[in-house]
Amino acid sequence: MSLPKHVRLVEVGPRDGLQNEAQPISVADKVRLVDDLTEAGLSYIEVGSFVSPKWVPQMAGSAEVFAGIRQRPGVTYAALAPNLRGLEDALAAGVKEVAVFAAASEAFSQRNINCSISESLTRFEPIMDAARSHGVRVRGYVSCVLGCPYEGKVSAEQVAPVARALHDMGCYEVSLGDTIGTGTAGDTRRLFEVVSKQVPREQLAGHFHDTYGQALANVYASLLEGINVFDSSVAGLGGCPYAKGATGNIATEDVLYLLQGLGIDSGIDLDRLIAAGQRISTVLGRANGSRVARARTAG
Ligand SMILES: CC(C)(COP(=O)([O-])OP(=O)([O-])OC[C@H]1O[C@@H](n2cnc3c(N)ncnc32)[C@H](O)[C@@H]1OP(=O)([O-])[O-])[C@@H](O)C(=O)NCCC(=O)NCCSC(=O)C[C@@](C)(O)CC(=O)[O-]
């Protein structure tokens, strides 16, 4: 399969990245991050989550973040909504696109959203109906597609029906998440081969964490499988509260560098993106998780 000419990057740093940071982050710092990402040319930014603040304290204040950001026309600013309450809060905050999230492993589903996989899919139905009636698009996630912190190996055959269910209920795109970052390029190719028999490739995305240093290889493997949407996190922000040692998502800067080297357009300005990543890394007092950013800012 030939490589795509254009790839869309879904920037998940303000949500997947910041949700895992230990120290409190002010609304102003979150707003600044989203604005910096808009300036860098990202066309899709996941801004926050409308989830229980007891479960994910860092995402409290997502409505204030939405109220504070400068929204550029043509850019999608999305949020997670795990239940009807989350959707209603998102709508009240003026959110135009939400994401629901399921898992391919039962144990992870229980720990993450406190219900079984099938209960979660049932819970999403009224969200889909309400979103549809408000003209809000819904993206779907499947976690633990290449491994689970509790159950170990997860097969592509376990992932496919969950992805299919999300697609069938109306998710316009389903993002497959290697939550603990253990997957290899071979696993990734097989995953997309199997899942694309149930959901068209054009409606699948790859979401890779870099725990084992395989994320960039997995993006390349996915490109070879005809996938052209990837979730990534500026400065490689994040981790996973349920997976010991898990690192953040693949750094957006590193994916962008890969894409530029392949002559694939994404509309993003690497220098501005690096500046955005440096700024939030300084705010958080952490090392920048992007290899490209570290190399470009060394010395
Ligand atoms: C799903 C629930 C809400 C179920 O939570 P629950 O405890 O089963 O629900 P509940 O209905 O019994 O409610 C419990 C409490 O939460 C409140 N509540 C209930 N709903 C909401 C809401 N929407 N917003 C705010 N508060 C809410 C509710 O009002 C109540 O408050 P209390 O009476 O105890 O004071 C909970 O489990 C939850 O919020 N979990 C958080 C899950 C989460 O955000 N995980 C991280 C994102 S997923 C991810 O990172 C993976 C991904 C997508 O990146 C891909 C990958 O890498 O794998």
The ligand as a Tripos MOL2 file, in Angstrom:
@<TRIPOS>MOLECULE
LIG
   58    60     1     0     0
SMALL
NO_CHARGES

@<TRIPOS>ATOM
      1 C1        -17.1620    7.0570   33.7680 C.3       1 LIG1
      2 C2        -17.3400    7.4890   35.2060 C.3       1 LIG1
      3 C3        -17.9390    8.8740   35.2820 C.3       1 LIG1
      4 C4        -18.2730    6.5060   35.8930 C.3       1 LIG1
      5 O1        -18.1430    6.6830   37.2950 O.3       1 LIG1
      6 P1        -18.9880    5.9030   38.3350 P.3       1 LIG1
      7 O2        -18.3310    6.0710   39.6590 O.co2     1 LIG1
      8 O3        -19.2610    4.5210   37.8880 O.co2     1 LIG1
      9 O4        -20.3070    6.7390   38.1710 O.3       1 LIG1
     10 P2        -21.4190    7.2050   39.0750 P.3       1 LIG1
     11 O5        -22.5270    7.5140   38.1550 O.co2     1 LIG1
     12 O6        -21.6390    6.2110   40.1710 O.co2     1 LIG1
     13 O7        -20.8480    8.5630   39.6900 O.3       1 LIG1
     14 C5        -19.8710    8.6180   40.6880 C.3       1 LIG1
     15 C6        -19.5810   10.0800   40.9940 C.3       1 LIG1
     16 O8        -19.0400   10.6970   39.8310 O.3       1 LIG1
     17 C7        -19.9050   11.7760   39.4290 C.3       1 LIG1
     18 N1        -19.9510   11.8020   37.9670 N.ar      1 LIG1
     19 C8        -20.4490   10.8530   37.1530 C.ar      1 LIG1
     20 N2        -20.2720   11.2210   35.8960 N.ar      1 LIG1
     21 C9        -19.6450   12.4140   35.9080 C.ar      1 LIG1
     22 C10       -19.2010   13.2820   34.8890 C.ar      1 LIG1
     23 N3        -19.3230   12.9840   33.5930 N.pl3     1 LIG1
     24 N4        -18.5910   14.4290   35.2490 N.ar      1 LIG1
     25 C11       -18.4300   14.7430   36.5660 C.ar      1 LIG1
     26 N5        -18.8250   13.9490   37.5740 N.ar      1 LIG1
     27 C12       -19.4390   12.7890   37.2290 C.ar      1 LIG1
     28 C13       -21.2340   11.4860   40.0600 C.3       1 LIG1
     29 O9        -21.9850   12.6630   40.2120 O.3       1 LIG1
     30 C14       -20.8260   10.8690   41.3720 C.3       1 LIG1
     31 O10       -20.4070   11.9070   42.2450 O.3       1 LIG1
     32 P3        -20.6410   11.7870   43.8360 P.3       1 LIG1
     33 O11       -22.1010   11.5650   43.9790 O.co2     1 LIG1
     34 O12       -19.8310   10.5690   44.2750 O.co2     1 LIG1
     35 O13       -20.1210   13.0810   44.3630 O.co2     1 LIG1
     36 C15       -16.0070    7.4500   35.9580 C.3       1 LIG1
     37 O14       -15.5470    6.1480   35.9540 O.3       1 LIG1
     38 C16       -14.9890    8.3690   35.3570 C.2       1 LIG1
     39 O15       -15.1240    9.5680   35.2920 O.2       1 LIG1
     40 N6        -13.8740    7.7730   34.9530 N.am      1 LIG1
     41 C17       -12.7830    8.5410   34.3690 C.3       1 LIG1
     42 C18       -12.2770    7.8140   33.2110 C.3       1 LIG1
     43 C19       -11.2090    8.6220   32.5280 C.2       1 LIG1
     44 O16       -11.3320    9.8040   32.2940 O.2       1 LIG1
     45 N7        -10.1170    7.9110   32.1550 N.am      1 LIG1
     46 C20        -9.0420    8.5140   31.4230 C.3       1 LIG1
     47 C21        -9.4340    8.7500   29.9850 C.3       1 LIG1
     48 S1         -9.4150    7.2770   28.9890 S.3       1 LIG1
     49 C22        -7.8260    7.2010   28.4280 C.2       1 LIG1
     50 O17        -7.0050    7.9690   28.8470 O.2       1 LIG1
     51 C23        -7.4640    6.2180   27.3570 C.3       1 LIG1
     52 C24        -7.3440    6.8710   25.9810 C.3       1 LIG1
     53 C25        -8.6850    7.4160   25.5160 C.3       1 LIG1
     54 O18        -6.4550    7.9770   26.0230 O.3       1 LIG1
     55 C26        -6.8360    5.8460   24.9360 C.3       1 LIG1
     56 C27        -5.6780    4.9880   25.4540 C.2       1 LIG1
     57 O19        -4.5220    5.4410   25.5020 O.co2     1 LIG1
     58 O20        -5.9850    3.8630   25.8620 O.co2     1 LIG1
@<TRIPOS>BOND
     1     1     2 1
     2     2     3 1
     3     2     4 1
     4     2    36 1
     5     4     5 1
     6     5     6 1
     7     6     7 2
     8     6     8 1
     9     6     9 1
    10     9    10 1
    11    10    11 2
    12    10    12 1
    13    10    13 1
    14    13    14 1
    15    14    15 1
    16    15    16 1
    17    15    30 1
    18    16    17 1
    19    17    18 1
    20    17    28 1
    21    18    19 ar
    22    18    27 ar
    23    19    20 ar
    24    20    21 ar
    25    21    22 ar
    26    21    27 ar
    27    22    23 1
    28    22    24 ar
    29    24    25 ar
    30    25    26 ar
    31    26    27 ar
    32    28    29 1
    33    28    30 1
    34    30    31 1
    35    31    32 1
    36    32    33 2
    37    32    34 1
    38    32    35 1
    39    36    37 1
    40    36    38 1
    41    38    39 2
    42    38    40 1
    43    40    41 1
    44    41    42 1
    45    42    43 1
    46    43    44 2
    47    43    45 1
    48    45    46 1
    49    46    47 1
    50    47    48 1
    51    48    49 1
    52    49    50 2
    53    49    51 1
    54    51    52 1
    55    52    53 1
    56    52    54 1
    57    52    55 1
    58    55    56 1
    59    56    57 2
    60    56    58 1
@<TRIPOS>SUBSTRUCTURE
     1 LIG1         1 GROUP 0 **** ****
